[in-house]
Amino acid sequence: MRKQNYWGYIFTLPFVINVVVFLIFPVAFSAYISFTQYDLFNAPKWVGLTNWINIINKEEFRIAMRNVFAFALIFVPLQTLFAFLIAFLLNQAIRAKALFRLLYFMPVVTPWLAGGVVWAWMFNYQYGVVNWFLGLVNIDPVRWLDSSSWIVVITSVALVSVWKGLGQSMIILLAGMQNVPKEVLEAGQIDGASGWKQLTHIVFPIVTPMVYLVVILSTISAFQAFDVFLGLFGSIQVGLPKQSVVPNLIVYRDSFVLFKMGPASAMAWILFFVILAVTLVQRSFEKRWVHYD
């Protein structure tokens, strides 16, 4: 028995080492250097809560949090709603169902570099296809990505993120809808329930756990937004534009452009606590509309 335990420890040792080296140590070290002045080249110098206080008092941080909250409020509802409707339609008996599922999922596997370049061209003020369509209905062109209004810029980025993440959320919801008992739907049809009533009174209550999962994952993804902004706006500069700055852009700039690892780590931990707080708030409403029975 002892020999079996010995070999058990031997075979699990690589996994334990992996967790310690690549998970526990980086997290602990990040928490430590958030209280230090560290530039990757010199030894960390303890400064206490200075990094945390400076970030909270910084106007750039408040603007970044405003932008990311607005981004989440636009992105999460739109992606959840569209993913739910498309999953419901693709769960019906229609032709070329597999092809449509593939087309909706393709943006998920499309690299952000390629997607960002294409969407930046589509949003171009003079030559973009989006403004061209607006011109067909006599609407003046809009400066989507270089507007002076931050809400226009954030809304544009949120729409691109919906396009990119729609397929993944759709797959999750579609998997839940395929588990809806056909007997329940047939009973609803016999009672005269139309397609809309089936969607709102039968399908939605049954798949609310999947909807809740999509909302949680989308919210975390929204607050961690980075690649969509990098893909649309290009390289990161020292002075980030107020219309498009979000916390993760500041973290990247401070750590890999300015080599201020202390403030960057403090910002990352503040963002972690914000995401945790938002998730706990969402969890508090779970019992009110999520049905597990």
N, C-alpha and C positions, 0 to 999 in steps of 0.2 A: 504494500500500500504506500509506504514511504517512497519507494522507487518510482511509482506512478506519479506521485505528487512532485517528485524531483523533475521528471521529464515534462510534466505539465508546466512548471515554472520555466523550464528551458525554452519550450515552444512559445510561451506567451511573452518571453523577455523582449523579442524584437518589437512587438506591438507596444509594450510598456515604454521602451526606450523612445519609440516614435512619438508617443503621446507627450512624454516628458520634454523631449528636445524641441519638438515642432509645435506644441500647443501650450503646455503649462509654463515652460520657461519664457517664450516670447510674451505671453500675457503678463506674467509677473514682472518681467523686465520692462515692458511698456508702462506698467503702473509705476514702477520705480523711477524711470527717467522722466515721467510727467512732473515730478517734483524736483527736477534737476535742470541744470544748463549743460547741454550735451550737443556736440557738433560732429560726432562720428570720428573725430581725429584726436580729441583730448578727453581725458577722464571726466566722467560726469561730476558736476559741482552742485551740491545740494542747495536749493533755493526755497524749499518749502512750498507754500501755496501760491507763490508769486505767479507762476505760469497760469494757474487756474483763474486767479483774480484778474490778471491782465486780459485774458481772453474774454471773460464775462463782461468786463468793462469796455471792451473794444466795439466800436460801431460796426466794423466789418463782420463780427460774429453775430450781432443782432440782425443785420441785413441777411446774412447767410441763413440763419434760422427762419426768418420770415419767408425767404424764397423757398426753402425746402418744405416748410409747412404748407405753403400754397401749392407747391408741386405735388405733395401727397394728397391734398384735398381735391385736386383735379384728376390726378392719375389713378388713384385707387378706385373711386366710384366708377369712372369711365371704363377702366379695364374690367372690373368685376361685372358691370352691366353688359358690356358687349360680349365678353366671354360667355356669360350665362345664356344670352340670346342665341349666339352662334352655336353653342353646344346643344341647345334645345333643337335648333333647326337641323343640325347634322345628326341628331339622334332619330330623326324621322326617316321614313322609307322613301328616299330620294335617289335619283340616278347619280352616278359618279361621286358617291359619298366619300370614298377613299381619296379621290383626287382633291376634293374640297378640303378635307382634313389636312392633306399634305400642303396645299397652298397656304392655309392659315397658319400652319406650323413652321413654314420655311423661314419667316423672319427671326424665329427663335435661334436658329442655327446660322444665321447670317452674321458675319463679323461686324462689330460696331464701327470699325474703320470704314468699311465699304458702305454700310448703312448711313453713317454720319455724312460721308461725302455726298451720297445721293440726295439725302434730305436737305442738306445745306444748299445744294443746287436747286432743288424743288422750291425752297423758300426764298430764293434769290429775288431781290426787289425788282430788277429789270427783266430778267430772263426766266424766272422760275415758273414752273407749270402751275403752281397754286395760284399765283396772281394772274396768270393767263386765264384760268377758269373763272376767277372773279371778274375779269374784264369782259367775259362773255355775257355776264348779267349786269354790266354797267356799274360795277363796284370798283372803287379806286384801289390801286395796289397797296399792300400793307408791308411794312418793314417788320417781318416776323422775328428774325434773330438779331437784328441790330436796331430795334426800336428803343426809343427813349423811355417807354413804359415797361417797367419790369414785369407786370402781369402778362403783357403780350408775349414777352420772351419766355417766361416760365410756362405759359399755356402752350406755346409752340413746342417746347421741349417735352412737355407732358404728353402731347399728342403723338410725338415720335416714340416715346416710351410705351405708350399703349399699343402702337403698331408692333413694336418689338416683343412685348411680353404677352400679347393676347393669346398666342398659340399655346403657351405653357399653361395658362389659367384655363383655357378651353379644354385641354386634355384632362385636367383634374376634374372639372365639372362634368365633362362627358362621361368619365368613368363612374361618377356618382349617379348620373342619370340612367346609365345602362343597368344599374341595380334596382331601379324603380320597378316594382312588380307590375307585370302587364295586366294582371287581374284587377288591380286598383284602377288603372287607366280605362280598362274596358267597363268597369262598373261606373266610372264617371261619365263615359260616353252614353251608357244606357240611361243614366239620370239626366242626360241633356247637357252635360258640361262641354262647352266649346273648347277650342284649342287654347284660347287665352285663359279661361277658367281652369283648365287642366294645368296650365303652366303656373298660375299664381296660387291655386288652392290644393294642388296635388303634388306636382313635381317640386316646386320650390320648398315647401316644408320638409319634404323627405331629404333633399340634398343640402339643407342648410349647414350641416357640418362641413361639407366641401366648400360651400360659399364662405363660411367663416375661415377656413384654412386659406382660401385664396385672398381674403381680405388681410389676414395676418401677414402672409408672405409678401403681398403687394406693398403693404405699409412698411415693412422692414426694407424691402427693395427700394422704395421711394426715398427713405431717409438715408440710405447708403448710396444714392445716385452719384455716379462719377463718370462712367464710361460714356453715357449719353451726352453729357456736357463736353467731355473731351473730344468726342467724335464730331460734334456739331461746331464747336468753337476753336478747335485746333489746339495748339500748344498752350501751356499754362505760363502766364507772365507773372511778374512780381506784383503788379497792380491789377488785381482781378476786377472785371467790370461789375458794378453793383447790380446790374440787371440779371446777371447769370451766375453770381457766386453762390456756392453751396458749401457746407462744411467739409466734405471730402476733398474738394478742390483746394481749400485752405490747408488741410492736412498734407496733401501731396506737395503743395508749394513750399510749406514750411520745412518739410522733412527732406525733400530731394532737390529743391531749387535753392533754398536759403540755408539748408542744413541746420535748422533749429529743431532738433528732435524733441526737446522738452515741451515747447508749446504745441508741437504737432501731436505728441502723445496725449497731452492734456485735452486737446480738442477732440481726439478720438474717444477718450473716456467720457467726456461730456456728452458726445453724440450717443455713446452706448447707453448712458443713463436716460437720455431723452427717449430713445427707442424703447427702453425697458418701461418707462413711465407710460408711454402711449400704448404699448402692448397690454399693460396691466389695466388701463382704462377700457380698452376693447374687451378684455377678459371679463371685466365687471358687468358688461352688457350681454355677455354670452348667453346666460340662462333665460334672458327675456325673449330671444328670437331663434335660438339654435335648438333643434329638436333631435335628440339622439335615439328616441324610441321608434 
